[in-house]
Amino acid sequence: MWLKSFLSNHVLANTTFVVVLLIGILSYLQLPRAQDPEVNFNWISIITALPGASTEDVEKLITDPLEDAIRKVQDIKFVSSTSREGIADILVRFEDISERLFDKRINDLRREIQNKANAELPDEAIDPVILEITTSNNFPTATLILTGKANDELLRKTAFNVRKDLERISGVNSVIEAGLTDPELNVAFDPSALRERGISPIQLANTVRRYFRDVVAGDMQIGQQSWIVRVVGTDADPGYLANLPITGTEQNIIIGDVAEVSWSHDKFNKLSRYNNQPGVTLAVTKQATANILDLVAQINQYLEQKNTVLAAAGLKLTLLNDQTESTREAINIMQGNALLGLLLVALITWIFLGAHIAFFIGIGIPFTLAGTFWLLSVTGQTLNQNILLGVVIVLGMLVDDAVVVVEAIYYRIQRGAQSMQAAIDALERSLYPGNRLSGHHHGSLSAVNVNAGHRRKIHVHRALCGICGIAHQPDSSVLDVARAYFYDPP
């Protein structure tokens, strides 16, 4: 059989042991650290902005068309929407489906939303933002704040550049800002000046809408060269907009004659302050497979380099909080508990079973754990407190099985069996314990009901077997019967 062939090839067996152990150790060291495992709630958030629109307009122009598009997507459990002034927030909950099918439904949803946005949403509406809600992107990994002497254009531009820099760091999923607004040109018209010149506010608005925009006119062929034709109609200078002529008038009247054009910014939805200074808060979320410890270390390195440049402008970038401290503490506690449990297991087996058996149990447990960490690395998991807690719990089961197998091998060798055959028989009895029970055994232990489908009862038998192996008195008839029941063939 394959088991005998494998164990007979000492080179292959020893090489497999060493390879699994080394790859397992490397996988453990390289596993991304996280406080909690990645959980996908099958929730999707769709946020669409229509600046200046009332709640009723948002409901009619944004929410209703997008809900019509969402209904075309399959496997949706329910849809919840909230419309408020200037914002439409739609929450989509999918059924409990497989990860592969869920990714397909996300692509279907993005396609339907984009098609509806291009076809029916107003031109003034901002493109919908589709966000998948998971434990990684729902809670910030690190929170930073950029502070300055005044909430001016310098602070805004610097915050915008810092956000772009953070988004380029490896492992960052998104950066959510608070207190950062877009610049705008404010046209404050004088009603009396409009009436004197016979100009309506609609004429003034149409003038700004027609002239203050960039127009792409395609391309033209001149000889063997192709030239792109575009008209640049926007400028951040308020004077440029003020000098534009108002359409629909016989006289040469410019916008500056009836209105005051000034630089301004969008209305603040949130304000941030730190140490009595205005600022912009930046919340960083990580990707699902990113190592939180490495990510925050990169952010700290960026902070040190950036602050040397910002100091000359009176700005400062500060890390308010991050998850590394709690993550590192939780992982260290679990690692310490696992190591302590392993040492206690080795000590107890050495005291009660002897150094020979304790040695094989001691090398078998790290081998199994190494294979576990290798599998976790291959499947793209993170090393978090839940995984380490599972390792601590399963450590007792590993000791249980190791004691049963090693004691079974040792027991057969004492009775004259060859080491190879003793190992094979012990492994077979451990893998298929239910198949070794005779009718007499089933009758005498009917209350225990041992069979291949009751794995928990099998573990009780193995624990009893390990206890039986502790005693070596030749006149112990009960222990002899127990050994014969679990190890000797009927």
Secondary structure as the mmCIF struct_conf table of DSSP 4:
data_model
#
loop_
_struct_conf.conf_type_id
_struct_conf.id
_struct_conf.beg_label_comp_id
_struct_conf.beg_label_asym_id
_struct_conf.beg_label_seq_id
_struct_conf.end_label_comp_id
_struct_conf.end_label_asym_id
_struct_conf.end_label_seq_id
HELX_RH_AL_P HELX_RH_AL_P1 TRP A 2 SER A 8
HELX_RH_AL_P HELX_RH_AL_P2 HIS A 10 GLN A 30
BEND BEND1 LEU A 31 LEU A 31
HELX_LH_PP_P HELX_LH_PP_P1 PRO A 32 PRO A 32
STRN STRN1 ARG A 33 ARG A 33
BEND BEND2 GLN A 35 ASP A 36
STRN STRN2 ASN A 40 ALA A 49
TURN_TY1_P TURN_TY1_P1 PRO A 51 GLY A 52
HELX_RH_AL_P HELX_RH_AL_P3 THR A 55 VAL A 58
HELX_RH_PI_P HELX_RH_PI_P1 GLU A 59 THR A 63
HELX_RH_AL_P HELX_RH_AL_P4 ASP A 64 ILE A 70
TURN_TY1_P TURN_TY1_P2 ARG A 71 LYS A 72
BEND BEND3 VAL A 73 ASP A 75
STRN STRN3 ILE A 76 ARG A 84
TURN_TY1_P TURN_TY1_P3 GLU A 85 GLY A 86
STRN STRN4 ILE A 87 PHE A 94
BEND BEND4 ASP A 96 ASP A 96
HELX_RH_AL_P HELX_RH_AL_P5 GLU A 99 ALA A 119
TURN_TY1_P TURN_TY1_P4 GLU A 120 GLU A 120
BEND BEND5 LEU A 121 LEU A 121
TURN_TY1_P TURN_TY1_P5 ASP A 123 GLU A 124
BEND BEND6 ALA A 125 ALA A 125
HELX_LH_PP_P HELX_LH_PP_P2 ILE A 126 PRO A 128
STRN STRN5 VAL A 129 THR A 134
HELX_RH_AL_P HELX_RH_AL_P6 THR A 135 ASN A 138
BEND BEND7 PHE A 139 PHE A 139
BEND BEND8 THR A 141 THR A 141
STRN STRN6 ALA A 142 THR A 147
BEND BEND9 LYS A 149 ASP A 152
HELX_RH_AL_P HELX_RH_AL_P7 GLU A 153 GLU A 167
TURN_TY1_P TURN_TY1_P6 ARG A 168 ARG A 168
BEND BEND10 ILE A 169 ILE A 169
TURN_TY1_P TURN_TY1_P7 SER A 170 GLY A 171
STRN STRN7 VAL A 172 ALA A 178
BEND BEND11 GLY A 179 GLY A 179
STRN STRN8 PRO A 183 PHE A 189
HELX_RH_AL_P HELX_RH_AL_P8 PRO A 191 GLU A 196
TURN_TY1_P TURN_TY1_P8 ARG A 197 GLY A 198
HELX_RH_AL_P HELX_RH_AL_P9 PRO A 201 TYR A 211
BEND BEND12 PHE A 212 ARG A 213
STRN STRN9 VAL A 215 ILE A 222
TURN_TY1_P TURN_TY1_P9 GLY A 223 GLN A 224
STRN STRN10 GLN A 225 VAL A 231
BEND BEND13 ALA A 236 ALA A 236
HELX_RH_AL_P HELX_RH_AL_P10 PRO A 238 ALA A 242
TURN_TY1_P TURN_TY1_P10 ASN A 243 ASN A 243
BEND BEND14 LEU A 244 LEU A 244
STRN STRN11 PRO A 245 PRO A 245
HELX_LH_PP_P HELX_LH_PP_P3 ILE A 246 ILE A 246
TURN_TY1_P TURN_TY1_P11 THR A 247 GLY A 248
BEND BEND15 GLU A 250 GLN A 251
STRN STRN12 ILE A 254 ILE A 254
HELX_RH_AL_P HELX_RH_AL_P11 ILE A 255 VAL A 258
STRN STRN13 ALA A 259 HIS A 265
HELX_LH_PP_P HELX_LH_PP_P4 ASP A 266 PHE A 268
BEND BEND16 ASN A 269 ASN A 269
STRN STRN14 SER A 272 TYR A 274
TURN_TY1_P TURN_TY1_P12 ASN A 275 ASN A 276
STRN STRN15 GLN A 277 LYS A 286
TURN_TY1_P TURN_TY1_P13 ALA A 288 THR A 289
HELX_RH_AL_P HELX_RH_AL_P12 ILE A 292 LEU A 310
HELX_RH_3T_P HELX_RH_3T_P1 ALA A 311 ALA A 313
TURN_TY1_P TURN_TY1_P14 GLY A 314 GLY A 314
STRN STRN16 LYS A 316 ASP A 322
BEND BEND17 GLN A 323 GLN A 323
HELX_RH_AL_P HELX_RH_AL_P13 THR A 324 LEU A 353
HELX_RH_AL_P HELX_RH_AL_P14 ALA A 355 VAL A 378
TURN_TY1_P TURN_TY1_P15 THR A 379 GLY A 380
STRN STRN17 LEU A 383 LEU A 383
HELX_RH_AL_P HELX_RH_AL_P15 GLN A 385 GLN A 414
TURN_TY1_P TURN_TY1_P16 ARG A 415 GLY A 416
HELX_RH_AL_P HELX_RH_AL_P16 SER A 419 LEU A 431
BEND BEND18 PRO A 433 PRO A 433
HELX_RH_3T_P HELX_RH_3T_P2 GLY A 434 ARG A 436
HELX_RH_AL_P HELX_RH_AL_P17 GLY A 439 SER A 444
TURN_TY1_P TURN_TY1_P17 LEU A 445 VAL A 448
TURN_TY1_P TURN_TY1_P18 ALA A 452 GLY A 453
HELX_RH_AL_P HELX_RH_AL_P18 ARG A 455 CYS A 468
TURN_TY1_P TURN_TY1_P19 GLY A 469 ILE A 470
TURN_TY1_P TURN_TY1_P20 PRO A 474 ASP A 475
HELX_RH_AL_P HELX_RH_AL_P19 SER A 477 PHE A 486
TURN_TY1_P TURN_TY1_P21 TYR A 487 TYR A 487
BEND BEND19 ASP A 488 ASP A 488
#
